Amino acid sequence: MAAFLVVSFCHHLLPSQALASAYARPLLRNAAALASKMTIAASPQPPVAKKVEHSMELFGDVRVDNYYWLRDDSRSDPEVLSYLRQENEYTESVMSGVKQFKDQLFAEIKGRIQEDDISAPIRKGPFYYYQRNLQGKEYAQYCRCPVADSQSGPSVYDDMPTGPGSLPEHVLLDENIKALNHSFYSIGNLEVSPNNKLVAYAEDTKGDEIYTVYVIDAETGAPVGTPLKNVTGSLEWAGNEALVYTTMDETLRPDKVWLHKLETEQSDDKCLYHEKDDMFYVDIKASESEKILFVSSESKNTSFVLYLDNSKPDDGLATLTPRVYGVDTSVSHRGDHFFIKRRTDEFFNSEVLVCPIHDLSSTTVVIPHRERVKIQDVQLFINHLVVYERENGLVKAIIYKLPPIGEPIKSLQGGQSINFADPVYCLDSLESQFSSNILRFTYGSLKTPPSVYHYDMDEGISVLKKKDVVLGGFDESTYTTERKWATAYDGTQVPISIVYQKNLVKLDGSDSMLLYGYGSYEACIDPYFKSSRLSLLDRGFIYAIAHIRGGGEMGRPWYENGKLMKKNNTFTDFIASAEYLIENKYTSREKLCIEGRSAGGLLIGAVLNMRPDLFKAAVAGVPFVDVVTTMLDPTIPLTTSEWEEWGDPRKADFYFYMKAYSPVDNVTPQHYPHILVTAGLNDPRVMYSEPAKFVAKLRDMKKDSNLLLFKCELGAGHFSKSGRFEKLEEDALTQTFLMKALDMIPNSVG
């Protein structure tokens, strides 16, 4: 401030003061230099990662990675950990000036949550099952309550009684107690036995997604047998006296399926299936009827299914659908029929077939393939089939009446769809009771909090059972959602979902915007509600999701045209979406921020290298940014099974194509926007070293003085911290960073 005052005075000198000013100039220069030194001394300096040249040559091409040393698979190297801590300290130091605002923002975000709450109960046999959250507690309780009249059939109007006179609640498991001695705690899966007497659950205490499975008595909580160690979070009951679970190989690829009989040693478990092809991984799923357990072996292009009769688990697995490259099948069971969803190169958006259990070769197509409608999933009930379809980027639920069990199924008639009001919305299926006529689903939108409905499939009646409460004066009628279409470079129309506070935005190009993208694995980033996002919307931000190729929003071709040697479409679609939003006055380059996580972090890294001029700020969460190096190393988790997604760079065409977009390989001496990068030390999906190397290279090469911050959670994995409030800290940090970059933080809040 002293230097500013002196210079300002000099600019206003009168002619008669020239002599005095001549004497003053050396003093002014000295004062300015002193002030500059004081400013530099006061500003935190970013860590500088040392350079250790590591050359990698393939196909006559040499890549030099000066930061390869940052990879430590043991996560214990003192020098690496010291560097990560320095980065965290630097981020904390840079953000210390806005800590008060960040704390207020965190309190605001947390204040929207109804802390003492329960999920919408599901009725299963003689009990209602649900989760309860308690005031001030980070984790959930898994609970159940008896059904007062369990002899009566379920109805959409059923409600679990609460308050005085209601039947007693029983806590099956309290995560808060389990998490007491752990900085990270997550239950990957919790399953109650078919007879409701036992509970099996998988817990992760590091964030590395390596689980231990416990079985307890549902009433007493007493342990049953010894824990199953070093397993995945995937487990299912095979009857009431056995579990089926999966384990991983040394690259964390789920490769084996095991049958465990209760109260026997894990070493005595029977291996039901071992997938030796490292392009494939195994998964397990119980049928809705709970009579059959399906084991699938899957790659990105192919899946086939085996099955276990839960009444005869010792008989082992039988083949249901054959292993044919390029054919993807998933199966459901009802009575004496299997329902098969099958995708092939010809029927790319899938078809649904039915076959008798005792004659698998006798298949009947009941829902044919359609070029513009993708069959996303099916859900079976004793009298109904629900088909989830996706058209023009939106999900629909179509309900079909089935003939009585035992009768042949030759066709389906009279499918009825459930209608929704919002122009863009999110629809997710929920576990439902197979023997009932009640479909449970969650509906929401960018402005509508998640709402659980029970739908009577015979009467067509929909009853709202629970809508997430948003505290703090939230009024969804003050927000507007839209669906727009950007034109990609090749003429493809790319859908964009948009939400904003209609009383705040001007739509004249002056509004701040956060644009989110993903675009990989055929994943659909539907327009979902997130209460923490309101802190941006209520400050005049527009929020948008670009549904770019590589995802699955527009059907299977949408995915195929954004992978392998067409991956560049993902990035150019996102850029086209950003340009559309700027051209149509939703925002400007000076106000446009972008965000993506994991494979979406790859997207962010790629577009930052390609078009850094287009964005003001960027957030790359746990980003997959060192594509070539990672995909060349089959010892890294997920590499081999992902060659069908990204390509195998051991082949020249893929090597050079991937190198052309891999973010770490394409950092250049240019100006970049403000950037925040996050990572998790125990992340098994994207190694922490990838974002660490990306940040180190950016620090060395970028030509601007914009913010570049790196936050590595040293006690978490891919999904950040585990507590429900702890997770909000990352939202508060991200939003504070964006508003700091846009100079939107009030001066009165330091």
C-alpha positions in Angstrom: 0.0 0.0 0.0 2.9 2.4 0.8 4.3 2.1 -2.8 0.8 2.6 -4.3 0.4 5.9 -2.3 3.8 7.2 -3.4 3.3 6.4 -7.0 -0.2 8.0 -7.0 1.2 11.2 -5.5 3.9 11.3 -8.2 1.2 11.1 -11.0 -0.4 14.2 -9.6 2.7 16.5 -9.3 2.3 20.1 -10.6 5.0 21.7 -12.9 6.2 23.9 -10.1 7.1 20.8 -8.1 9.4 19.3 -10.8 12.6 20.1 -8.9 11.3 18.5 -5.8 10.2 15.5 -7.8 13.7 15.1 -9.3 15.1 14.7 -5.8 12.3 12.3 -4.9 12.8 9.9 -7.8 15.6 7.9 -6.3 13.6 7.7 -3.1 10.6 6.6 -5.0 12.5 3.9 -6.9 14.0 2.6 -3.6 10.6 2.6 -1.9 9.0 0.8 -4.9 11.8 -1.8 -4.9 11.4 -2.3 -1.1 7.7 -2.7 -1.4 8.1 -5.2 -4.2 10.5 -7.2 -2.1 8.1 -7.1 0.8 5.3 -8.3 -1.5 7.4 -11.2 -2.8 8.5 -12.1 0.7 4.9 -12.1 1.9 3.6 -14.2 -1.1 3.9 -18.0 -0.6 6.2 -19.6 -3.1 5.1 -22.9 -4.8 7.1 -26.0 -4.3 9.5 -26.8 -7.1 9.7 -30.5 -7.8 13.2 -31.6 -8.6 13.9 -32.9 -12.1 15.3 -36.4 -12.6 15.4 -37.2 -16.3 13.7 -40.4 -17.2 13.6 -41.2 -20.9 11.1 -43.6 -22.5 11.6 -44.7 -26.1 9.1 -46.5 -28.3 8.6 -46.6 -32.1 11.6 -44.3 -32.4 9.9 -41.6 -30.3 11.5 -40.4 -27.1 9.5 -39.0 -24.2 11.3 -37.4 -21.3 9.5 -37.5 -17.9 11.4 -35.4 -15.4 8.9 -36.2 -12.6 8.7 -40.0 -13.0 10.3 -40.3 -9.5 7.0 -39.0 -8.0 5.5 -42.5 -8.5 5.8 -44.6 -5.4 3.6 -47.6 -5.3 4.2 -48.2 -1.6 3.0 -44.6 -0.8 5.8 -44.4 1.8 8.8 -42.7 0.2 9.7 -39.8 2.5 10.8 -37.5 -0.3 7.6 -38.1 -2.2 5.4 -37.6 0.9 7.4 -34.5 1.8 6.7 -33.0 -1.7 3.0 -33.8 -1.5 2.8 -32.1 2.0 4.6 -29.1 0.6 2.0 -28.8 -2.1 -0.8 -29.1 0.4 0.8 -26.4 2.6 1.2 -24.1 -0.4 -2.5 -24.5 -1.3 -3.4 -23.8 2.3 -1.2 -20.8 2.4 -2.5 -19.3 -0.9 -6.1 -19.9 0.2 -5.4 -18.5 3.8 -6.5 -15.1 2.7 -9.9 -16.3 1.9 -10.2 -18.8 4.7 -12.9 -16.9 6.4 -15.0 -17.0 3.3 -14.3 -20.7 2.7 -15.4 -21.4 6.3 -18.6 -19.4 5.9 -19.2 -21.2 2.6 -18.7 -24.6 4.2 -21.1 -23.6 7.0 -23.6 -22.5 4.3 -23.3 -25.7 2.4 -23.6 -27.9 5.5 -26.5 -25.7 6.8 -28.7 -26.9 3.9 -28.5 -30.5 5.1 -31.2 -31.9 7.4 -28.7 -33.7 9.6 -31.2 -35.9 11.5 -32.9 -37.8 8.7 -33.7 -41.3 7.3 -33.8 -42.7 3.8 -37.1 -43.9 2.3 -37.7 -47.3 3.9 -38.0 -50.4 1.7 -40.2 -53.2 2.9 -38.6 -56.7 2.7 -40.5 -59.5 4.2 -41.4 -58.7 7.9 -39.2 -55.6 8.1 -38.7 -52.1 6.8 -35.0 -51.4 6.0 -33.5 -47.9 5.9 -30.5 -45.7 6.8 -30.6 -43.1 9.5 -28.3 -40.0 9.8 -27.9 -38.4 13.2 -27.3 -34.7 14.1 -23.7 -33.9 13.9 -22.6 -37.4 12.8 -20.5 -38.1 9.8 -21.8 -41.6 9.0 -25.0 -43.5 8.7 -26.7 -46.1 10.8 -28.2 -49.2 9.0 -31.6 -49.8 10.7 -34.8 -51.9 10.4 -38.2 -51.8 12.0 -40.9 -54.6 12.0 -43.9 -54.3 9.7 -46.9 -54.0 12.0 -49.1 -56.2 9.8 -46.6 -58.3 7.7 -49.5 -60.6 6.5 -51.0 -57.8 4.4 -49.6 -57.1 0.9 -47.6 -54.0 0.3 -49.3 -50.9 -1.1 -48.0 -47.6 -2.4 -49.8 -46.0 0.5 -47.8 -47.9 3.1 -45.7 -45.8 5.5 -43.5 -46.9 8.2 -45.0 -45.7 11.5 -42.8 -43.3 13.5 -43.1 -41.6 16.8 -44.9 -42.7 20.0 -46.6 -46.1 19.7 -44.5 -47.2 16.7 -42.7 -50.5 16.7 -39.1 -50.4 18.0 -36.2 -49.5 15.7 -33.2 -51.8 15.6 -29.8 -50.6 14.6 -28.1 -53.3 12.5 -24.8 -51.4 12.1 -23.6 -48.0 13.2 -20.8 -46.7 10.9 -20.0 -43.9 13.4 -18.9 -46.5 15.9 -17.0 -48.5 13.3 -15.2 -45.3 12.0 -14.0 -44.1 15.4 -10.5 -45.4 15.0 -10.1 -44.7 11.3 -9.5 -41.4 9.4 -11.3 -43.0 6.4 -14.2 -45.4 6.6 -16.5 -46.7 3.9 -18.9 -49.6 3.6 -18.8 -50.9 0.0 -21.8 -53.2 0.4 -24.2 -54.4 3.1 -26.5 -57.4 2.5 -29.1 -59.0 4.7 -29.6 -62.7 4.4 -32.9 -63.9 2.7 -34.2 -65.0 6.1 -33.4 -61.6 7.6 -31.2 -63.2 10.4 -27.7 -62.3 9.3 -25.9 -59.2 7.9 -22.8 -59.3 5.8 -20.9 -56.1 5.1 -17.7 -55.0 3.4 -15.6 -52.2 4.9 -12.6 -50.2 3.6 -10.6 -48.2 6.1 -8.0 -46.6 3.7 -9.7 -45.6 0.5 -7.8 -48.2 -1.5 -11.0 -50.2 -2.2 -9.5 -53.3 -0.7 -12.2 -54.6 1.7 -12.7 -56.9 4.6 -16.1 -58.7 4.9 -17.8 -59.3 8.2 -20.9 -61.4 9.0 -22.9 -60.5 12.1 -26.1 -61.7 13.8 -28.8 -59.2 12.8 -30.3 -59.1 16.3 -27.3 -59.2 18.6 -24.5 -57.9 16.4 -22.4 -60.8 17.4 -19.8 -61.9 14.8 -20.4 -65.0 12.9 -17.2 -66.8 11.8 -14.0 -65.0 10.9 -13.7 -62.0 8.5 -12.9 -62.5 4.8 -9.8 -60.4 4.0 -8.4 -58.7 0.9 -11.6 -58.9 -1.1 -13.6 -56.5 -3.2 -16.7 -54.7 -2.0 -18.9 -57.1 -4.0 -20.7 -59.8 -2.1 -24.0 -61.7 -2.3 -25.9 -64.3 -0.3 -26.2 -67.8 -1.8 -29.1 -68.9 0.4 -28.9 -68.3 4.1 -25.7 -70.2 4.9 -23.2 -69.1 2.3 -21.7 -66.0 0.7 -20.3 -65.4 -2.8 -17.6 -62.8 -3.1 -14.8 -61.8 -5.4 -11.0 -61.2 -5.0 -8.4 -59.3 -7.1 -5.1 -60.1 -8.6 -1.9 -58.1 -8.0 -3.1 -55.3 -10.3 -6.4 -55.1 -8.4 -8.4 -56.6 -11.2 -11.3 -58.7 -9.8 -10.5 -62.1 -11.2 -11.9 -64.8 -8.9 -15.3 -65.7 -7.6 -15.5 -67.6 -4.3 -18.1 -69.6 -2.3 -17.8 -69.2 1.4 -19.8 -71.4 3.8 -20.5 -69.6 7.1 -18.3 -70.4 10.1 -15.6 -72.0 7.9 -12.1 -70.6 7.2 -11.5 -68.4 4.2 -8.7 -70.8 3.2 -11.3 -73.5 2.7 -13.5 -71.5 0.3 -14.3 -72.9 -3.1 -13.2 -70.9 -6.2 -16.2 -70.9 -8.5 -14.6 -69.1 -11.3 -11.2 -67.7 -12.3 -10.9 -65.2 -15.1 -7.4 -65.5 -16.5 -7.7 -63.1 -19.4 -6.4 -59.8 -18.0 -8.7 -57.8 -20.3 -11.7 -59.1 -18.3 -12.9 -58.7 -14.8 -15.6 -60.6 -12.8 -18.7 -59.3 -11.1 -21.6 -60.9 -9.2 -25.3 -60.0 -9.0 -28.3 -61.6 -7.3 -31.4 -61.9 -9.3 -34.4 -59.9 -8.2 -36.1 -63.2 -7.3 -33.1 -64.1 -5.0 -33.2 -67.6 -6.4 -30.3 -67.2 -8.8 -26.9 -65.6 -8.5 -25.3 -64.4 -11.7 -21.5 -64.2 -12.3 -20.4 -62.1 -15.2 -17.0 -61.7 -16.8 -16.7 -58.4 -18.6 -14.5 -56.4 -20.8 -15.4 -53.0 -22.3 -16.8 -54.7 -25.4 -17.8 -58.2 -24.2 -19.6 -59.8 -21.3 -20.9 -63.3 -20.7 -22.8 -64.8 -17.8 -22.7 -67.9 -15.7 -25.2 -68.7 -12.9 -25.5 -70.4 -9.6 -28.7 -72.0 -8.3 -28.9 -70.6 -4.7 -30.7 -73.7 -3.6 -27.8 -75.9 -4.7 -24.6 -73.8 -4.3 -22.4 -76.9 -4.2 -23.3 -77.7 -7.8 -21.2 -74.7 -8.9 -21.7 -72.5 -11.9 -23.4 -73.2 -15.2 -22.9 -71.3 -18.4 -25.9 -69.1 -19.4 -24.6 -66.9 -22.2 -21.5 -67.8 -24.3 -18.3 -65.9 -24.5 -18.4 -64.2 -27.9 -16.2 -61.2 -28.6 -18.3 -58.0 -29.1 -21.4 -59.5 -27.6 -22.5 -58.0 -24.3 -25.2 -59.7 -22.2 -26.8 -59.2 -18.8 -29.5 -61.5 -17.3 -32.5 -61.4 -15.0 -34.6 -64.3 -13.7 -38.3 -64.9 -13.1 -40.0 -68.2 -12.6 -38.9 -70.6 -15.3 -37.5 -67.9 -17.6 -34.3 -65.9 -18.0 -34.6 -62.4 -19.5 -31.4 -61.4 -21.4 -30.4 -57.9 -22.4 -28.0 -58.4 -25.4 -25.9 -55.9 -27.3 -24.0 -56.8 -30.5 -22.3 -54.8 -33.2 -25.5 -55.2 -35.3 -27.9 -54.5 -32.4 -25.8 -51.8 -30.8 -28.5 -50.3 -28.6 -29.5 -53.7 -27.3 -32.5 -56.0 -27.5 -34.3 -58.1 -24.8 -34.7 -61.8 -25.2 -36.5 -64.5 -23.1 -35.6 -68.1 -22.9 -36.8 -71.0 -20.7 -34.3 -72.0 -17.9 -34.1 -75.6 -19.2 -33.7 -74.6 -22.9 -31.2 -71.7 -23.2 -31.0 -72.0 -26.9 -34.7 -71.3 -27.4 -34.7 -67.5 -27.3 -37.6 -65.1 -28.2 -37.0 -61.4 -28.9 -39.6 -59.5 -26.8 -38.2 -56.0 -27.2 -36.4 -55.5 -30.5 -33.4 -53.3 -31.2 -34.1 -49.7 -32.2 -31.5 -47.4 -33.7 -32.5 -44.3 -31.8 -33.5 -45.9 -28.4 -31.0 -47.4 -26.1 -32.1 -50.2 -23.7 -30.2 -49.2 -20.6 -31.5 -51.7 -18.0 -34.3 -54.1 -17.1 -35.9 -54.8 -13.8 -38.1 -57.8 -13.1 -41.0 -58.4 -10.9 -43.3 -61.4 -10.4 -45.9 -59.9 -12.7 -44.1 -57.0 -14.5 -41.0 -56.1 -16.5 -39.6 -52.6 -16.3 -37.4 -51.4 -19.1 -35.3 -48.3 -18.7 -34.7 -46.7 -22.1 -32.7 -43.7 -23.2 -33.8 -41.5 -26.1 -32.4 -38.0 -26.9 -30.4 -38.1 -23.8 -33.3 -38.7 -21.4 -34.2 -41.9 -19.5 -37.7 -43.3 -19.6 -39.2 -46.2 -17.6 -41.5 -48.5 -19.6 -43.7 -51.0 -17.8 -44.9 -54.3 -19.3 -47.4 -56.7 -17.8 -46.2 -60.3 -17.9 -48.2 -63.5 -18.2 -48.5 -65.8 -15.2 -45.4 -67.8 -14.2 -45.4 -71.1 -16.1 -46.9 -69.7 -19.2 -44.8 -69.2 -22.4 -43.7 -65.6 -23.1 -43.9 -64.9 -26.8 -44.3 -61.1 -26.9 -44.9 -58.1 -24.7 -47.9 -55.8 -25.1 -49.0 -52.4 -23.9 -45.9 -50.9 -22.4 -46.8 -47.9 -20.3 -44.3 -45.1 -19.6 -44.0 -42.9 -16.6 -44.2 -39.2 -17.5 -42.0 -36.5 -15.9 -42.4 -32.7 -16.0 -38.8 -31.2 -16.1 -37.2 -30.7 -19.6 -34.1 -32.4 -18.2 -34.1 -34.8 -15.3 -32.4 -37.7 -13.6 -34.2 -41.1 -13.1 -32.6 -44.0 -11.2 -34.0 -47.4 -10.3 -34.1 -48.5 -6.7 -34.2 -51.9 -5.1 -37.8 -53.0 -5.1 -39.7 -56.0 -3.8 -39.8 -58.7 -6.5 -43.1 -60.2 -5.3 -44.9 -56.8 -5.3 -46.4 -54.6 -7.9 -44.6 -51.6 -6.6 -41.7 -50.0 -8.5 -39.4 -47.8 -6.5 -37.3 -45.1 -8.2 -35.6 -41.8 -7.6 -36.4 -38.8 -9.6 -34.6 -35.4 -9.6 -33.3 -32.7 -11.8 -30.8 -29.8 -11.7 -33.4 -27.9 -9.6 -35.4 -30.8 -8.0 -33.9 -32.6 -5.0 -33.8 -36.4 -5.2 -37.3 -37.7 -4.6 -38.2 -41.3 -4.0 -41.5 -42.5 -5.5 -43.5 -45.7 -5.2 -45.4 -46.5 -8.4 -48.3 -48.9 -8.5 -47.7 -50.7 -11.9 -51.2 -52.0 -12.0 -53.0 -48.8 -11.3 -50.5 -46.3 -12.7 -50.5 -44.4 -9.4 -47.3 -42.7 -8.3 -46.8 -41.7 -4.6 -44.0 -39.5 -3.3 -42.4 -41.3 -0.3 -39.5 -38.9 0.4 -38.0 -35.8 -1.1 -34.6 -34.7 0.2 -35.1 -31.7 2.5 -32.9 -28.6 1.6 -32.8 -26.1 4.4 -31.9 -22.5 4.2 -34.9 -21.1 2.3 -34.5 -23.2 -0.9 -37.3 -22.6 -3.4 -36.9 -24.7 -6.6 -39.4 -22.4 -8.4 -36.8 -19.7 -8.6 -34.5 -21.8 -10.7 -34.8 -22.6 -14.4 -33.5 -25.7 -16.2 -32.9 -25.9 -20.0 -31.7 -28.3 -22.6 -29.6 -26.7 -25.4 -27.6 -28.2 -28.3 -24.2 -27.2 -29.5 -22.9 -28.0 -32.9 -19.6 -30.0 -32.9 -16.9 -29.5 -35.6 -18.4 -32.4 -37.6 -22.0 -31.2 -37.3 -23.0 -33.5 -34.5 -25.5 -32.0 -32.1 -24.2 -32.1 -28.5 -26.8 -31.8 -25.7 -26.1 -29.4 -22.8 -28.1 -29.3 -19.6 -28.3 -25.9 -17.9 -29.6 -24.5 -14.6 -29.6 -21.0 -13.1 -31.3 -18.7 -10.6 -33.6 -16.8 -12.9 -33.8 -13.8 -10.7 -30.0 -13.3 -10.7 -28.6 -14.0 -14.2 -28.7 -11.5 -17.0 -27.9 -13.8 -20.0 -26.0 -11.0 -21.6 -22.6 -12.7 -21.5 -21.7 -11.2 -18.1 -22.7 -14.2 -16.0 -20.2 -16.6 -14.4 -20.5 -20.2 -15.4 -19.3 -23.6 -14.3 -19.3 -26.2 -17.2 -18.9 -29.8 -16.2 -17.9 -32.7 -18.4 -16.9 -36.4 -18.3 -17.3 -38.3 -21.6 -15.9 -41.8 -21.0 -16.8 -45.4 -20.3 -20.3 -44.9 -21.8 -21.2 -43.3 -18.4 -24.2 -41.0 -18.5 -23.8 -37.7 -16.5 -27.4 -37.0 -16.0 -28.7 -33.6 -14.8 -28.7 -34.5 -11.1 -29.4 -32.2 -8.1 -26.6 -31.3 -5.7 -27.4 -29.0 -2.8 -23.9 -27.6 -2.5 -24.2 -26.3 -6.0 -26.8 -23.8 -4.8 -24.0 -21.7 -3.3 -22.8 -21.0 -6.8 -26.3 -20.6 -8.3 -27.3 -18.2 -5.6 -24.3 -16.0 -6.4 -25.2 -15.7 -10.0 -23.4 -18.7 -11.5 -24.9 -20.7 -14.3 -24.2 -24.4 -14.1 -24.1 -26.6 -17.2 -23.3 -30.2 -18.1 -21.9 -31.0 -21.6 -23.1 -34.5 -22.5 -20.2 -35.1 -24.8 -19.3 -38.2 -26.9 -17.6 -41.0 -25.0 -20.5 -41.0 -22.6 -23.7 -43.0 -23.2 -26.3 -40.3 -23.1 -27.3 -40.6 -26.8 -26.9 -44.4 -27.2 -24.1 -46.8 -27.9 -22.8 -44.9 -31.0 -22.3 -41.9 -28.8 -19.8 -43.9 -26.8 -18.2 -45.6 -29.7 -17.5 -42.2 -31.4 -15.7 -40.9 -28.3 -13.2 -43.7 -27.5 -10.1 -45.3 -29.0 -9.1 -43.5 -32.2 -12.1 -41.2 -31.9 -11.3 -40.0 -28.4 -10.5 -36.5 -29.7 -14.3 -36.0 -30.2 -14.7 -35.9 -26.5 -12.5 -32.9 -26.2 -13.7 -31.0 -29.3 -17.3 -31.6 -28.2 -16.5 -29.9 -24.9 -14.8 -27.0 -26.6 -17.8 -26.7 -29.0 -20.1 -26.6 -26.0 -18.1 -23.9 -24.3 -18.0 -21.9 -27.5 -21.8 -22.3 -27.9 -22.4 -21.0 -24.4 -20.2 -18.0 -25.0 -21.7 -17.2 -28.4 -25.2 -17.4 -26.9 -24.4 -15.0 -24.1 -24.6 -17.5 -21.2 -21.1 -16.4 -20.2 -17.8 -15.1 -21.5 -14.2 -16.3 -21.6 -13.5 -14.1 -18.6 -16.3 -15.8 -16.6 -16.2 -19.5 -17.8 -14.9 -22.1 -15.4 -14.7 -25.8 -16.1 -14.6 -29.0 -14.0 -14.2 -32.7 -14.5 -13.2 -35.7 -12.3 -11.2 -38.9 -13.0 -11.6 -39.5 -16.8 -13.3 -36.1 -16.7 -10.0 -34.8 -15.3 -8.4 -36.1 -18.5 -10.9 -34.1 -20.4 -10.0 -30.9 -18.4 -6.3 -31.5 -18.9 -6.7 -32.0 -22.6 -8.8 -29.0 -23.3 -6.5 -26.8 -21.1 -3.7 -27.7 -23.4 -5.8 -27.3 -26.6 -7.7 -24.1 -25.8 -6.4 -22.4 -22.6 -7.6 -19.1 -23.9 -11.2 -20.2 -23.7 -11.5 -20.6 -19.9 -10.9 -18.5 -16.8 -10.5 -21.3 -14.3 -10.4 -25.1 -14.2 -10.8 -27.8 -11.6 -9.4 -31.2 -12.4 -10.4 -33.8 -9.7 -8.3 -36.9 -9.4 -7.4 -36.5 -13.1 -6.2 -39.3 -15.4 -3.6 -37.2 -17.1 -0.6 -39.4 -17.8 -2.3 -41.6 -20.4 0.5 -43.0 -22.4 2.8 -44.0 -19.5 0.0 -45.5 -17.5 -1.5 -47.5 -20.4 2.0 -48.8 -21.3 2.3 -50.3 -17.8 0.2 -53.5 -17.3 1.3 -53.6 -13.6 -0.8 -50.5 -12.9 -4.4 -51.2 -11.7 -7.0 -51.1 -14.5 -4.5 -50.8 -17.4 -5.1 -54.1 -19.1 -8.9 -54.0 -18.9 -8.9 -50.5 -20.3 -7.0 -51.1 -23.5 -10.5 -51.4 -25.1 -11.4 -48.0 -23.9 -8.3 -45.9 -24.7 -6.3 -48.2 -26.9 -3.1 -50.3 -26.5 -0.1 -47.9 -26.9 2.1 -50.9 -27.5 0.7 -50.5 -31.1 2.1 -47.6 -33.0 -1.2 -46.1 -34.1 -2.6 -45.9 -30.6 0.7 -44.7 -29.2 0.9 -41.6 -31.3 -2.8 -40.9 -31.2 -2.8 -41.1 -27.4 0.4 -39.1 -27.1 -1.3 -36.3 -29.1 -3.9 -35.7 -26.4 -2.3 -37.0 -23.2 -2.3 -34.0 -20.9 1.1 -34.6 -19.2 2.7 -35.1 -22.7 1.2 -31.9 -24.1 2.0 -29.2 -21.5 3.6 -26.4 -23.4 5.1 -23.0 -22.6 1.9 -21.0 -22.9 -0.6 -19.1 -20.7 -3.0 -21.3 -18.7 -6.1 -20.4 -16.7 -6.3 -20.6 -12.9 -6.1 -24.3 -12.1 -7.0 -26.5 -9.0 -6.0 -30.1 -9.1 -6.9 -32.8 -6.5 -5.7 -36.3 -5.8 -6.0 -39.1 -3.2 -2.8 -40.8 -2.0 -4.5 -44.3 -1.8 -6.4 -43.9 -5.0 -6.3 -47.3 -6.9 -8.1 -45.9 -10.0 -5.9 -42.9 -10.8 -2.5 -43.0 -9.1 -1.8 -39.8 -7.2 1.5 -39.4 -9.2 -0.4 -38.6 -12.4 -1.9 -35.3 -11.1 1.3 -34.6 -9.2 3.4 -34.9 -12.3 0.9 -32.7 -14.3 1.1 -30.0 -11.7 4.9 -30.1 -11.5 5.3 -29.9 -15.3 2.8 -27.0 -15.4 4.7 -25.1 -12.8 7.9 -25.5 -14.8 6.5 -24.5 -18.2 3.5 -22.2 -18.0 4.1 -18.6 -18.8 1.5 -16.9 -16.6 1.2 -16.0 -12.9 -2.3 -17.5 -12.5 -3.1 -19.8 -9.6 -2.0 -23.4 -9.8 -3.0 -25.3 -6.7 -2.6 -29.0 -5.8 -4.5 -30.7 -3.0 -3.6 -34.4 -2.2 -5.7 -36.1 0.4 -3.1 -38.2 2.2 -5.7 -40.4 3.9 -8.2 -41.0 1.2 -8.7 -42.6 -2.2 -10.5 -41.8 -5.5 -13.6 -40.5 -3.9 -12.0 -38.0 -1.4 -12.8 -38.1 2.3 -15.5 -40.5 3.6 -17.6 -38.6 6.0 -20.7 -36.9 4.7 -19.6 -33.5 6.1 -15.9 -34.1 5.3 -16.9 -34.5 1.6 -18.4 -31.0 1.7 -14.9 -29.5 2.5 -13.8 -30.3 -1.1 -16.9 -28.6 -2.5 -16.2 -25.5 -0.3 -12.6 -25.5 -1.4 -13.5 -25.8 -5.1 -16.1 -23.1 -5.0 -13.9 -20.7 -3.0 -11.1 -21.3 -5.6 -13.5 -20.5 -8.5 -14.8 -17.3 -6.8 -11.3 -16.2 -5.9 -10.2 -16.7 -9.6 -13.2 -14.6 -10.7 -12.6 -12.0 -8.0 -16.1 -12.6 -6.6 -15.1 -12.8 -2.9 -16.3 -9.7 -1.0 -13.5 -7.7 0.5 -15.2 -7.7 3.8 -14.7 -11.5 4.0 -11.1 -12.4 4.2 
